[in-house]
Each structure stands twice: as structure tokens, then as C-alpha cells.
Amino acid sequence: MTTASPPATADALPSSLVQSLLAHAVAGGAPAVEVFAPATGAKIVDLPQSSTDDIETAFATAREAQRRWAERPVRERVAVLRRFHDIVLAEQDTILDIVQTETGKARAHAFDEVGDVAVNARYYASVAGRLLATRKPRGVLPVLTQVDVRHRPKGVVAVISPWNYPLALAASDALPALVAGNAVVARPDNQTALTALWAIDAAVRAGLPRGLWQAVLGRGSVIGGEVIARADYVDYTGSSATGRTIAQQAGERLIGYSLELGGKNPLLVLADADVSRAAKIAIRACFASAGQLCESMERIYVHDSVYDRFVAEFVGHVEAIRLGGGLDYDSDMGSLTFRRQLDTVVAHVNDAVAKGAKVLAGGRARPDLGPYFYEPTVLAGVRPGMTVHREETFGPVVSIYRVSSDDEAVEQANDTAYGLNASVWTKDTARGRAVAARIHAGSVNVNEGFIAAWGSADAPSGGLGISGTGRRHGPEGLLKYIDTQTIAVQRLLPIAPLPGMSEALWAKTMTLYFGVMKALRQK
């Protein structure tokens, strides 16, 4: 049985801290909403909401600030990111308390967000100068044609971030947009707005001009359309269903967008895997943030030859997980964040059991710990027709399947409309890479769950299929926030027949030129 830590203590945040953070929100024109701590049910804040006028004010202020910011040298923008990096690490206890209080997650999983933001701040501070530098490609006629490719910021970027990773997904998407010369108007989820506001506050203290990164508050269904209607680019993380709506709204305005959406991610344990290591690491891969992570594993495919051993070790680790919501590192897994998440988990597990699945571990809500706690759960015997087989649960539930070959494992892993993340376990890394290349997913980790790919900030991250479009991280995570402008200057001779030259002779001359350039392997 999963063990439990003492009752949760994430009751409230200091009122002085809350009020100082709310000063960074452009809100108050609409009635406030109450926000409660998931782990305890205690009220955190009466959160002001943004009216249409508030949103208009935020974008007007952001546009004015953006014009001045874009004129500043990249080195000055980079300096802000470096100082922001230091503040996040130095003040991590404060932000960890806020993240835990708002989400209910364990402190170790909240720290993953601190690490993510620090890594991305450092990375984009390091590469922004190179990525944003004016490029001088070869002109159509070398020497005579001189070309500059310049980078222009989009303008005001809307970052619409979810509640499950409120620091990482608010800040790590805003930072490259800002260093590229844009302003950001954020629309964080109401449940975790204070986390996003803390990030804005830290950025201002790091030297970011006020008004350049702002937050408007409200439900997406209420103000989301108003935000998209004013933005020059939209960055959204959330459900596939909402992603479709945002893509349609952005498409109508012909503005760009990046969407990271849901996942039903597979973990493959091949016949030659280090079973003990795979069983141990799979715990974090499946149950980080109580499974409320788009990158987490919900399906495990295990080769028949190691199935029994893997299941025994994995279930043993699951049963040892300590549940709790204290603001410390004494718990391994925290609470779900909403009643609706708990209801989904309960419905998926109950449906599976009613149709013949077996609960190997967990399978119970834990109201004795807090309103939304649910034990980490392992299911076997899941088959088509059960809700949990194909639908994203987004909770602490994983199904285990027996397979007889790599081919069967890959076929089953790819039997989904999603394509966000995957994991392959084998002692032969060449075999692991080969299997990984066959999996329909934007990221595949070999001998890791999700952190190896996600934490490699120089590599792009994003989904295939209904898991999204566009990328965060890597050069792509910054370049999506810019437009390019090509300036070509023609010198001395025109790109046209010389005086007295016929069009036919011009065509023959250029044909000869094209052949010479190919022979010289010139671009």
C-alpha cells in the first residue's frame, strides 16, 4: 500500500507576498474569483480578473514598451536573462512554496520547474547574440549582390500557460520571446496565476522594463479570444481540443502560433533492458506531478521475457511512494490539482476495472490526506474499449502491456493519435536509437523517461499528431518569435542584359554561369 506523509501544510501564502505579486497583473475590471490550495482546500487568494478594457490596456502598454526594448542591444537583453537566472535559483524556496501551494505537487517535482527555468534562461542568454545577429548570405551574383538577413521581433506575444507546470511553462516560453525583442502578455491559469506573477516580478527585479511582460487574468473561455485578437503571435500549452480552437482563431488573423498539447506517452522495456533501473526510473516518468504532465508515461510495453520481473519491481516501487503535500521534500507525490482531474482518474480506473482490468497497485482516492489525493495506480489487462486505453488520463495512472517483440512494442506504441514523448529501455544504445527512430513522437528518451530530452535546452521539444505543432527549446524556441527581413543591394551591374545584349544571349550567359556555380559547389 502506498504510504502517506503527515497531513498537508500548504495552507496559505503570506498576504504581503500575494499583494506584491498582484501588482503585476492588469486586472480588477471584472469580479474576483476565489482560488483554493488543492492539497488542503484552504483559500489562497481572491484573484482579480481582467476585463476587456484591462486587456486593451495591457496590450497598449506592452506595444509601447516593446518598441523601446527592441531598440536596445541584444547584450542588454541577455544581461536581464542572466540576472533572472540567478534570482530564480537564489529565491527558490519562495517560488517552490508558491508552486506547491497552487498546484499541490510534491516539492521535488516543483523543483523540476526551477531547474527548467534556470537552464532555459542560461541557454537563451548564451545563444541569443548568435541567433539574432544579422546574417550575410551569398547573393545571386557574388560580390555584385550584397544581402543582409535581419531579424525583427513579432511584436507582442501572447503566452497562454496551463496550471500543471506554472513556472516552467510561463517563464521558459516568455524568456526567448523577450530576448528576441518582443513584449509578452501572459494569460496564466487562474489556479496558478501567482506563480506566473512571481516570474514577472523576478524579471522586473532583474532589470526587465515594467510593462514589457504583463499578465491578464481570467478563464480562457472568457478572455482567451480577446487576448488572441490583439496578439502578434500565440504560444499555448494545454489540451488538444483547446489547441484546435486557438489554431483556428490565429489562422483567421494570419498570425503564427506554437501549440504543445496532450499526450498518451509510451515507455518500452526491451528484452535486454536493465530491468531494475527501468522499474525505478519509470516511477518518476509516470508519476511526476501526480501524472499531470504532458510528457509523462501512461502506457508501458514490456517484453514477455522480462515482464514478470519488471512488474514485480515496478509495483514494489509504486507501493513505496509517499503521498503528502507538505512544503518540504518528505513526500514523493502530491495531490491532483482539481476536482475534475480526480473525477477523470476515478472514471478511467473504474471503467477499466468494470471491463476486466486488474489493479496491481493503488486504485483509491485518499480524502484522508486532502480533497484531491489519489494513489499512484498500475493497471494490467487493459484492452481496447476501455477509456484508459486510448484517452489521456492526465493523472497517476499507468497501464502495463505484455509484448513479444520490438516490432509489436513499436506498433502498439504508435497506435495513438498523440505523438509527444516516448521512452525506450535497453542496454544496447544503438538498438535503442533504432527503435526510438521508429516511434511517432516529437521526443524519445533512451534509458530515461522525459528529462533527458526535455532538459536538453539546445534541442527542440514539441509534438506530432494531435500533440501539437511548433517547438519550444533549442534555436527553434527563439526563432519562432521573429520575422526575417532580407535586404539585397545590387552594385555596379544590374541583374539584366547589358546594353546591346539580346535576351537570348543573356539567357545563354546565365545558363553558363549556373553550370559553373554548380561545378564549384556554390550555393
C-alpha positions in Angstrom: 0.0 0.0 0.0 1.2 3.5 -0.8 2.5 5.2 2.3 1.3 8.6 3.4 3.2 11.6 4.9 1.6 13.7 7.6 -1.3 15.9 6.6 -0.6 18.6 4.0 0.5 22.0 5.3 0.3 24.0 2.0 -2.5 26.2 3.5 -1.7 29.8 2.7 0.9 32.2 1.4 1.9 35.4 3.2 -0.6 38.2 2.4 2.2 40.7 1.9 3.7 38.4 -0.8 0.4 37.9 -2.5 -0.4 41.6 -2.7 3.0 42.5 -4.0 2.6 39.9 -6.8 -0.9 41.0 -7.7 0.6 44.5 -8.5 2.0 42.9 -11.7 -1.5 41.9 -13.0 -3.5 44.1 -15.3 -6.8 43.0 -13.7 -9.6 44.2 -11.5 -12.1 45.3 -14.1 -14.1 42.0 -13.6 -15.2 40.3 -10.4 -12.6 38.4 -8.5 -12.6 34.6 -8.2 -11.6 32.5 -5.2 -8.6 30.2 -5.6 -8.0 27.3 -3.2 -5.0 25.2 -2.3 -5.6 21.7 -3.8 -3.7 19.9 -1.0 -5.9 21.3 1.8 -8.9 23.1 0.3 -7.8 26.3 2.1 -8.3 29.6 0.2 -5.2 31.2 -1.3 -6.5 34.4 -2.7 -9.4 36.4 -4.1 -7.9 36.7 -7.6 -8.8 39.8 -9.5 -10.0 39.2 -13.1 -9.3 41.2 -16.3 -12.0 43.0 -18.3 -11.8 43.8 -22.0 -10.6 47.3 -21.0 -7.8 45.7 -18.9 -6.7 43.6 -21.8 -6.7 46.6 -24.1 -4.6 48.5 -21.6 -2.1 45.6 -21.2 -1.5 45.4 -24.9 -1.3 49.1 -25.4 1.3 49.3 -22.7 3.2 46.3 -24.0 3.4 47.7 -27.5 4.9 51.0 -26.3 7.4 49.1 -24.1 8.3 46.7 -26.9 9.3 49.5 -29.3 11.8 50.8 -26.9 13.0 47.3 -25.9 13.6 46.2 -29.5 16.0 49.2 -29.9 18.2 48.0 -27.1 21.3 45.9 -27.9 20.9 42.2 -27.6 23.7 42.2 -25.0 21.5 44.3 -22.7 18.5 41.9 -23.1 20.8 39.0 -22.4 22.0 40.6 -19.2 18.4 40.6 -17.9 18.1 36.8 -18.5 21.4 36.1 -16.7 20.2 38.1 -13.6 16.8 36.4 -13.8 18.6 33.0 -13.7 20.4 34.0 -10.5 17.2 35.3 -8.8 15.3 32.1 -9.6 18.0 29.9 -8.0 18.6 32.2 -5.1 14.9 32.6 -4.2 13.8 29.1 -5.0 12.3 28.4 -1.5 9.8 31.2 -2.1 8.8 30.1 -5.6 8.7 26.4 -4.5 6.2 27.3 -1.8 4.0 29.2 -4.3 4.1 26.4 -6.9 3.3 23.7 -4.3 0.5 25.8 -2.7 -1.1 26.5 -6.0 -0.7 23.0 -7.7 -0.5 20.5 -4.8 2.5 18.8 -6.3 5.5 17.4 -4.4 8.4 19.7 -3.8 10.8 17.6 -5.8 8.5 18.0 -8.8 8.2 21.7 -8.2 12.0 21.9 -8.2 12.0 20.4 -11.7 10.3 23.7 -12.8 13.0 25.8 -11.1 15.7 23.8 -12.9 13.9 24.1 -16.2 13.6 27.9 -16.0 17.3 28.3 -14.9 18.5 26.1 -17.7 16.4 27.9 -20.3 17.4 31.4 -19.0 21.1 30.4 -19.2 20.8 28.8 -22.6 19.0 31.7 -24.3 21.3 34.2 -22.7 24.2 32.2 -24.3 22.8 31.8 -27.8 20.7 34.9 -28.4 23.5 37.0 -29.7 24.4 34.4 -32.4 20.8 33.6 -33.4 19.8 37.2 -33.7 22.9 38.5 -35.5 22.4 39.8 -39.0 23.3 37.1 -41.5 25.1 37.8 -44.8 24.2 35.0 -47.2 25.7 34.8 -50.7 23.9 37.0 -53.2 22.7 35.9 -56.6 25.8 37.4 -58.2 28.7 37.1 -55.7 30.3 40.5 -54.8 27.8 42.4 -57.0 24.8 41.3 -54.9 25.2 42.0 -51.2 22.5 40.5 -48.9 21.6 41.1 -45.3 19.1 39.0 -43.4 17.9 40.8 -40.4 15.6 39.6 -37.5 12.6 41.6 -36.5 10.6 40.7 -33.4 7.0 39.7 -33.9 5.7 42.5 -31.5 3.5 41.3 -28.6 3.5 37.6 -27.9 0.6 36.0 -26.0 1.8 33.2 -23.7 -1.2 31.2 -22.6 0.1 28.8 -20.0 -1.5 26.0 -18.0 -1.8 25.1 -14.3 0.3 21.9 -14.2 3.8 23.4 -14.7 3.0 27.1 -14.0 6.6 28.3 -13.6 8.2 26.4 -16.4 5.5 26.9 -19.0 5.0 30.6 -18.1 8.7 31.7 -17.9 10.5 29.3 -20.2 8.3 30.3 -23.2 8.4 34.0 -22.3 12.2 34.3 -21.9 13.2 33.6 -25.6 10.3 35.9 -26.8 11.7 38.7 -24.6 15.3 38.3 -25.5 14.3 38.3 -29.2 12.9 41.9 -28.6 9.2 41.1 -28.1 6.8 42.1 -25.3 4.8 39.4 -23.6 1.2 39.5 -22.4 0.7 36.3 -20.4 -2.6 34.6 -19.6 -1.8 32.1 -16.9 -4.4 29.8 -15.5 -6.3 31.4 -12.5 -5.3 28.5 -10.3 -1.6 29.2 -10.7 -1.6 32.9 -11.5 0.6 33.8 -8.5 3.4 31.6 -9.9 3.4 33.5 -13.2 3.2 36.8 -11.4 6.3 35.9 -9.3 8.2 35.2 -12.5 7.3 38.6 -13.8 8.2 40.2 -10.5 11.6 38.4 -10.6 12.2 39.6 -14.2 11.5 43.2 -13.3 13.9 43.0 -10.4 16.4 41.5 -12.9 16.1 44.7 -15.0 13.3 44.0 -17.4 11.4 47.2 -18.1 8.0 47.4 -16.5 5.1 46.9 -18.9 7.2 44.6 -21.2 5.9 41.4 -19.5 2.4 41.6 -18.2 -0.3 39.3 -17.1 -4.0 39.4 -17.7 -6.2 37.1 -15.5 -9.3 35.2 -16.3 -10.6 31.9 -17.7 -9.6 31.1 -21.2 -13.2 30.7 -22.2 -13.8 34.2 -21.1 -10.8 36.2 -22.1 -8.8 33.9 -24.4 -10.3 35.2 -27.5 -9.7 38.8 -26.5 -6.0 38.0 -25.9 -5.6 36.3 -29.3 -7.4 39.1 -31.1 -4.7 41.5 -30.1 -1.6 39.3 -30.2 1.0 39.1 -32.9 1.9 35.5 -32.1 0.4 32.9 -29.7 2.2 30.4 -27.7 -0.2 27.9 -26.0 0.3 24.8 -23.8 -2.8 22.8 -22.9 -5.4 20.4 -24.3 -5.6 19.2 -27.9 -9.2 20.4 -28.0 -8.4 23.9 -27.0 -5.4 23.9 -29.2 -7.6 23.4 -32.3 -9.7 26.4 -31.3 -6.7 28.6 -30.8 -5.2 27.5 -34.2 -8.5 28.4 -35.9 -8.5 31.8 -34.2 -4.9 32.5 -35.0 -5.4 31.3 -38.6 -8.2 33.7 -39.1 -5.9 36.6 -38.2 -2.9 35.0 -40.2 -0.7 35.2 -37.1 1.8 32.5 -36.1 1.3 30.1 -33.2 3.0 27.3 -31.3 1.0 24.6 -29.6 2.1 21.9 -27.2 -0.9 19.7 -26.5 -1.7 16.4 -24.9 0.0 13.0 -24.8 -0.6 9.3 -24.2 3.1 8.5 -24.0 4.6 5.0 -24.2 7.5 3.5 -22.4 9.1 0.4 -23.9 11.1 -2.1 -21.9 13.0 -4.3 -24.4 14.2 -7.8 -23.7 17.8 -6.7 -22.9 16.8 -3.8 -20.6 18.3 -3.2 -17.2 15.0 -4.1 -15.5 15.8 -2.8 -12.1 16.9 0.6 -13.4 14.0 0.8 -15.7 11.5 0.0 -13.0 13.0 2.6 -10.7 13.2 5.5 -13.2 9.8 4.7 -14.6 8.3 5.8 -11.3 9.3 9.4 -12.0 8.4 9.1 -15.6 4.8 8.1 -14.8 4.1 9.9 -11.5 5.9 13.3 -11.6 3.4 15.9 -10.6 0.8 13.1 -9.9 0.9 12.3 -13.6 -0.3 15.8 -14.5 2.5 16.2 -17.1 2.0 16.1 -20.9 5.4 14.3 -21.1 4.6 11.6 -18.5 4.2 7.9 -19.4 0.7 6.4 -19.3 1.5 3.2 -21.2 4.3 0.7 -20.5 5.1 -2.1 -23.0 7.3 -4.8 -21.6 8.9 -7.8 -23.4 7.5 -11.1 -22.3 10.9 -12.4 -21.2 11.3 -9.6 -18.5 7.6 -8.8 -17.9 7.1 -10.6 -14.6 10.3 -9.3 -13.1 9.7 -5.7 -14.3 6.1 -5.7 -13.0 7.1 -7.0 -9.6 9.9 -4.4 -9.1 7.8 -1.6 -10.6 4.8 -2.3 -8.4 7.1 -2.6 -5.4 8.4 0.9 -6.0 4.9 2.3 -6.6 3.7 0.9 -3.3 6.6 2.6 -1.5 5.7 6.1 -2.8 5.0 8.5 0.0 2.0 10.8 -0.5 1.7 14.2 1.0 1.5 17.9 0.4 3.9 19.4 2.9 6.2 22.3 1.8 9.3 20.1 2.1 11.0 17.2 0.4 9.3 14.5 2.6 6.7 13.4 0.0 7.3 11.6 -3.3 4.0 12.6 -4.9 1.4 15.3 -4.1 -2.2 15.9 -4.9 -4.1 16.3 -8.1 -4.9 20.0 -8.7 -8.7 20.0 -9.4 -11.8 18.0 -8.7 -12.3 17.5 -12.4 -8.9 15.7 -12.6 -9.8 13.5 -9.7 -13.1 12.7 -11.3 -11.4 11.8 -14.6 -8.9 9.5 -12.8 -11.7 7.8 -10.9 -13.8 7.3 -14.0 -10.9 5.9 -16.0 -9.9 3.4 -13.3 -13.5 2.3 -12.5 -14.3 1.9 -16.2 -11.2 -0.3 -16.7 -11.9 -2.5 -13.7 -15.6 -2.9 -14.6 -14.5 -4.2 -18.1 -11.9 -6.7 -16.7 -8.7 -4.8 -15.9 -6.8 -5.6 -12.8 -5.4 -3.1 -10.3 -1.9 -4.1 -9.4 -1.3 -1.1 -7.1 -3.2 1.9 -5.9 -6.7 2.5 -7.3 -8.1 4.6 -4.5 -8.7 8.2 -3.7 -7.2 9.4 -0.4 -9.5 12.0 1.1 -7.8 11.4 4.4 -4.8 13.3 3.1 -6.6 16.1 1.2 -9.6 16.7 -1.2 -7.8 15.6 -4.4 -5.3 13.0 -3.4 -5.3 9.7 -5.4 -2.9 6.8 -5.1 -0.4 6.1 -7.9 -2.1 3.3 -9.8 -0.9 0.5 -12.0 -3.4 -1.4 -14.2 -2.9 -4.7 -16.1 -5.3 -6.3 -18.6 -6.3 -3.1 -20.2 -7.7 -3.6 -23.7 -9.4 -1.7 -26.5 -12.8 -0.5 -25.4 -11.6 0.7 -22.0 -11.5 4.5 -21.8 -8.0 4.5 -20.3 -6.7 2.5 -23.3 -6.7 5.5 -25.7 -7.7 8.6 -23.9 -5.3 10.8 -21.9 -5.9 10.4 -18.2 -3.5 13.1 -17.0 -3.3 11.6 -13.6 -1.3 9.0 -11.6 -2.5 6.0 -13.7 -0.4 3.8 -15.9 -1.3 0.6 -17.8 1.2 -2.2 -18.4 1.1 -4.4 -21.5 3.0 -7.6 -22.4 4.6 -7.8 -25.9 6.6 -10.4 -27.7 9.0 -8.4 -29.8 10.3 -4.9 -30.6 8.1 -4.7 -33.6 5.0 -5.4 -31.5 6.1 -2.8 -28.9 6.6 -0.2 -31.6 3.3 -1.0 -33.3 1.4 -0.7 -30.0 3.3 2.5 -29.0 2.3 4.1 -32.3 -1.3 3.1 -32.0 -2.4 6.5 -30.9 -3.4 9.9 -32.4 -0.9 11.6 -30.0 2.8 11.9 -30.5 4.5 13.9 -27.8 7.1 11.8 -25.9 8.3 8.2 -25.6 10.9 6.2 -23.7 12.9 3.1 -24.7 14.9 0.9 -22.3 17.7 -1.3 -23.5 21.4 -2.0 -22.7 22.2 -1.6 -26.4 22.0 2.1 -27.1 22.3 1.6 -30.9 19.3 -0.7 -30.7 17.6 1.9 -28.5 18.2 4.7 -31.1 16.9 2.4 -33.9 13.7 1.6 -32.0 13.3 5.3 -31.0 13.5 6.4 -34.6 10.5 4.2 -35.4 8.3 5.8 -32.7 5.9 8.5 -33.8 6.8 11.2 -31.2 8.5 14.6 -31.1 10.9 13.4 -28.4 12.1 9.9 -27.5 14.3 9.2 -24.5 16.5 6.2 -24.4 17.1 4.9 -20.8 15.3 7.9 -19.4 11.7 8.9 -19.0 11.4 12.6 -20.2 14.0 14.7 -18.5 16.9 13.8 -20.9 15.2 15.2 -23.9 13.2 17.9 -22.1 16.2 19.2 -20.1 18.5 19.4 -23.2 17.7 23.0 -23.8 19.6 23.2 -27.1 17.3 20.5 -28.6 13.8 21.3 -29.8 10.8 19.9 -27.9 7.2 19.5 -29.3 4.6 17.1 -30.5 3.4 15.3 -33.6 -0.2 14.4 -34.5 -2.7 15.9 -32.0 0.1 16.6 -29.6 0.7 19.9 -31.3 2.7 21.9 -33.7 5.7 24.2 -33.3 8.6 23.8 -31.0 10.0 25.2 -27.7 13.6 24.9 -26.6 16.6 25.0 -29.0 17.1 27.6 -31.6 13.6 26.9 -32.8 12.2 28.1 -29.5 13.6 31.6 -30.1 13.4 31.9 -33.9 9.6 31.3 -33.9 9.3 34.7 -32.2 11.0 36.6 -35.0 10.3 37.5 -38.6 13.2 37.7 -41.1 13.8 40.7 -43.4 16.0 40.3 -46.4 17.8 43.5 -47.7 19.6 43.0 -51.0 21.8 45.7 -52.5 22.8 45.3 -56.2 26.1 47.0 -57.1 27.7 48.1 -60.4 25.8 45.9 -62.8 22.1 45.1 -63.0 20.7 41.6 -63.0 19.6 42.0 -66.6 21.0 42.1 -70.1 23.8 44.6 -70.5 23.3 47.4 -73.0 23.2 45.9 -76.5 22.9 42.3 -75.3 19.9 40.4 -76.5 17.7 38.4 -74.2 18.8 35.2 -75.9 22.5 35.9 -75.3 21.6 36.9 -71.7 19.9 33.5 -71.2 22.9 31.6 -72.6 25.3 33.6 -70.4 23.3 32.9 -67.3 23.0 29.3 -68.2 26.8 29.0 -68.4 27.0 30.9 -65.1 24.6 28.5 -63.4 26.6 25.5 -64.6 29.9 27.0 -63.3 28.4 27.7 -59.9 27.2 24.1 -59.6 30.6 22.8 -60.7 32.2 25.0 -58.0 29.6 23.7 -55.5 28.5 27.2 -54.7 25.1 27.8 -53.1 
